[in-house]
Amino acid sequence: MLNDIGISHGFYSTQPKNFHYSKVYIISINRLKDRLIFSEKVGFWHILKTKKLYKTLNL
């Protein structure tokens, strides 16, 4: 989905040591240009994640 809007990213999953917990999926967007596209086209609902994203973009 991110590839469809031109965002280069890494994706992996991990299983917590406690198997009662669900598998965790992690998306990594490393390039500044791609983080900027993500903030403009997708963004976050969570205000703290939005603030952290803006901090990485120096906004």
Backbone torsions as a table, in degrees:
resi	resn	phi	psi	omega
1	MET	NA	-44.8	178.5
2	LEU	-66.4	-34.4	176.8
3	ASN	-61.3	-33.8	-178.5
4	ASP	-64.2	-27.6	179.0
5	ILE	-105.9	15.6	171.8
6	GLY	83.4	24.8	-179.6
7	ILE	-105.7	117.1	175.7
8	SER	-79.3	132.4	-175.0
9	HIS	-153.3	162.6	172.2
10	GLY	-109.2	153.1	-176.1
11	PHE	-145.0	130.8	173.9
12	TYR	-152.1	166.7	178.9
13	SER	-131.0	157.3	178.7
14	THR	-145.7	149.6	177.9
15	GLN	-103.8	120.7	176.7
16	PRO	-57.6	155.4	-178.9
17	LYS	-61.0	-34.6	175.9
18	ASN	-82.3	108.8	-174.4
19	PHE	-71.6	-0.8	174.0
20	HIS	-78.5	-14.9	178.8
21	TYR	-90.6	152.7	179.9
22	SER	-74.6	159.3	174.7
23	LYS	-61.9	144.5	-178.5
24	VAL	-107.4	132.9	177.9
25	TYR	-110.8	133.6	-175.6
26	ILE	-126.3	130.7	175.4
27	ILE	-113.1	130.2	-179.4
28	SER	-117.7	122.7	177.2
29	ILE	-114.9	105.3	-170.7
30	ASN	-93.3	-36.2	-176.5
31	ARG	-75.6	136.9	179.5
32	LEU	-57.9	-43.2	179.6
33	LYS	-58.9	-42.0	-179.1
34	ASP	-70.8	-36.1	175.7
35	ARG	-65.1	-36.5	177.8
36	LEU	-65.1	-44.6	176.8
37	ILE	-60.7	-42.9	178.8
38	PHE	-59.7	-45.1	-178.3
39	SER	-64.9	-34.3	-178.9
40	GLU	-78.4	-40.8	-172.7
41	LYS	-97.7	-27.4	-174.9
42	VAL	-118.2	-68.7	179.5
43	GLY	73.4	-175.2	178.9
44	PHE	-122.8	153.2	170.6
45	TRP	-83.3	-33.3	-175.0
46	HIS	-77.3	124.4	-173.8
47	ILE	-63.4	-37.6	-179.7
48	LEU	-68.1	-37.2	176.3
49	LYS	-67.3	-37.8	177.5
50	THR	-63.6	-44.5	179.1
51	LYS	-61.9	-41.9	179.5
52	LYS	-64.9	-40.8	176.9
53	LEU	-62.0	-46.9	179.6
54	TYR	-62.2	-35.6	177.9
55	LYS	-63.3	-39.9	178.1
56	THR	-68.4	-22.7	179.4
57	LEU	-94.3	0.2	-176.8
58	ASN	57.5	42.0	178.4
59	LEU	-102.4	NA	NA
